[in-house]
Amino acid sequence: MSEPTIIPVILCGGSGTRLWPRSRKARPKPFLPLTGERTLFQATLDRCRGEGFASPIIVAGKDHMALVADQSSPDATLIVEPSAKSTAPAIGLAAASLPADAIMLVCPSDHHIADAEAFREAARAAAGLAADGWLVAFGINAKRPETGYGYIRRGEAIAGGYRIDRFVEKPDRATAETFLAKGGYAWNGGIFAFLAGAYLDELAAHRPAMVEAVRAAINGAERDGSTIHPAAGPFAGIAAESVDYAVMENSNRAAVVPADMGWSDIGNWAALRDALAGDADGNRTRGKADLVDCRNVLVDTDGPRVSVVGLQDVIVVVDGDEVLVTSAEGTQLVGKLPGPTNQ
């Protein structure tokens, strides 16, 4: 029996605040080459290609249409969100544009995955479960007591994965340490697979107004070649909500497949530092930089030379005439800077 065909659905967007000053509102992190020569968005498309994968569907706002067009391939379909409403409605637009039996692989466009083949193996396992009507999350192998991610608790084993016992909100450190000690918990990486029809059925059961608005937006869409512009009127009334809250946490058909693939959401500068290869002291540099007696320091400069002496767990970023200096712990607060991050 041949493996089911997987349709990648790539969710693009972002406010460009958490990786300021490199990332900006007009050019958020998916469209930046942060972990290699390819941008995070391009790397996402790259690992969703090959045998078993169909041409991708990209869901993005109108502000990022030009970036998507510049960095994607001609075979991609672009769905332009009329307004930002979080992930549940965005996925709904893609689902409503597809046949009910299409298998969707929903991927954020701004994550780093070091092991592309491990990702594809997990995608094939998830697609097999999705074909049987399961709504499948990727459970990222938890390697440390991370407090910045939600968790998934595994339930009973099923063919190819596990039922999801429950989703857990971001825990405090003591709780996260307990999760690792107990086992059976994984990070929720925000990657999902399901049949388009199964997803819409779940929306109809739990968020009927949302699914009606999504269907109306697609039914009233204007099409320009491979670009779909859903009707703005119906979509405007949707309450923004994540796929986790709207669907996954309410479904009795939620499943999880394990994924150990070198995953990071690159949620801040410390996460980016940890995703990059470092020297023997854990230092990472890009651009002109001199480090003496430093540990776990990241310097990222596009111009001036940066010299750092005798520091550890510090991040220094130079972008044009903007400079950021923060401790690794403080990177969680970069998005709260009052002025610069709005640029």
C-alpha positions, -999 to 999 in steps of 0.1 A, spaced: 0 0 0 15 34 -10 20 61 15 -6 90 14 3 122 -3 10 151 22 0 187 14 23 211 34 4 241 48 30 267 58 18 294 82 37 327 77 36 359 97 50 374 128 54 408 144 92 409 142 97 419 178 113 389 196 145 390 174 148 427 172 169 444 158 175 418 131 138 411 127 114 439 121 76 442 115 82 445 77 106 416 76 99 391 105 120 361 114 106 336 89 121 356 61 156 359 75 186 336 71 192 331 108 205 295 110 221 292 75 222 306 40 185 298 35 158 317 54 137 298 80 108 300 56 128 286 27 142 258 49 106 249 59 97 246 22 129 226 15 121 199 41 85 196 28 96 185 -7 103 152 -23 86 119 -25 52 119 -8 49 157 -6 26 177 -29 31 214 -37 27 236 -7 0 260 4 12 291 21 -10 312 44 3 347 49 -10 382 54 -10 408 27 20 427 42 42 397 35 30 388 0 61 402 -17 85 383 7 66 351 1 67 356 -36 104 363 -35 113 333 -14 89 305 -24 86 285 -56 62 288 -86 43 257 -77 31 271 -43 -4 283 -37 -7 315 -16 -38 321 6 -38 358 17 -54 362 51 -77 392 52 -66 398 88 -46 381 114 -68 358 135 -42 333 149 -37 297 137 -72 280 139 -88 303 113 -57 304 91 -56 266 90 -93 266 83 -88 287 52 -64 261 38 -87 232 48 -117 248 32 -98 252 -1 -89 215 -2 -108 182 -8 -121 167 24 -97 137 20 -66 158 16 -39 152 43 -26 186 56 8 189 73 6 222 91 40 238 98 50 272 112 74 289 88 98 302 115 111 271 132 145 255 129 148 217 124 183 203 123 174 168 111 152 171 80 150 133 75 138 128 110 111 154 103 100 136 72 98 103 90 76 119 117 55 135 89 49 102 72 39 86 105 16 115 112 1 113 78 -7 76 83 -26 84 114 -43 114 98 -56 92 70 -74 72 97 -91 103 110 -68 113 138 -57 149 144 -20 145 150 5 167 168 43 163 167 55 156 202 91 171 203 115 151 224 119 172 256 156 174 263 155 199 292 130 213 317 119 241 293 93 266 307 87 284 275 69 256 257 36 238 262 37 201 267 18 170 255 12 141 278 11 108 260 -18 84 265 -23 48 253 -3 36 223 -20 34 189 -6 22 156 21 48 146 18 69 177 -2 76 209 -34 91 220 -30 125 236 -39 123 273 -38 160 277 -22 193 267 -3 212 294 2 249 295 37 263 299 49 251 333 71 265 360 106 250 363 97 226 391 68 212 371 89 209 340 115 190 359 88 167 371 77 161 336 112 150 325 116 128 355 83 110 349 87 106 312 57 105 288 58 142 282 69 160 250 71 196 239 42 208 217 60 221 186 29 235 168 32 210 139 1 191 130 -14 166 105 -50 159 97 -75 154 69 -90 187 57 -125 174 63 -117 161 98 -103 195 108 -134 213 95 -157 188 112 -139 195 145 -142 232 140 -180 227 133 -183 207 165 -164 231 187 -163 265 169 -193 265 146 -193 303 140 -156 301 130 -161 273 104 -191 291 89 -171 323 85 -141 304 71 -162 286 45 -179 319 35 -145 336 31 -133 308 8 -166 306 -11 -164 344 -17 -127 344 -25 -111 361 -55 -84 341 -73 -55 355 -92 -36 326 -107 -22 306 -77 -31 333 -52 -64 331 -33 -78 362 -16 -106 351 8 -135 374 13 -126 399 40 -162 405 53 -169 370 67 -134 366 81 -134 399 100 -160 386 125 -138 357 136 -124 357 171 -87 350 170 -78 316 185 -51 291 182 -56 256 168 -46 242 202 -75 259 220 -101 257 193 -95 221 181 -68 200 195 -77 203 232 -113 196 225 -110 166 202 -114 130 213 -93 120 182 -61 138 191 -29 119 187 8 125 189 38 111 171 73 113 187 97 136 169 134 139 178 147 162 150 168 190 165 138 213 168 138 249 180 111 276 176 138 303 176 116 322 200 144 346 211 181 353 207 191 327 233 172 301 214 189 311 182 223 310 199 216 274 211 205 264 176 238 275 161 271 256 162 295 270 188 332 268 196 346 249 226 334 277 249 299 278 235 305 311 218 289 319 184 298 349 162 286 362 129 303 393 114 334 410 128 338 399 164 366 394 189 359 374 221 383 370 250 376 348 281 339 345 272 314 316 276 282 311 257 282 345 241 265 353 208 277 382 187 257 390 155 269 421 137 263 433 101 289 461 103 310 473 132 334 451 149 322 439 183 347 431 211 336 412 242 358 405 272 352 383 303 315 378 299 292 348 297 256 342 286 255 376 268 239 385 235 251 414 213 233 422 181 242 451 157 218 459 128 227 491 110 226 518 136 206 497 161 223 478 189 209 452 214 229 440 244 211 416 267 218 387 290 206 353 277 179 352 303 168 387 294 161 378 257 125 368 267 119 405 273 132 419 240 97 420 225 86 443 254 110 471 244 88 502 242 99 518 210 124 501 187 106 469 182 77 487 166 99 498 137 
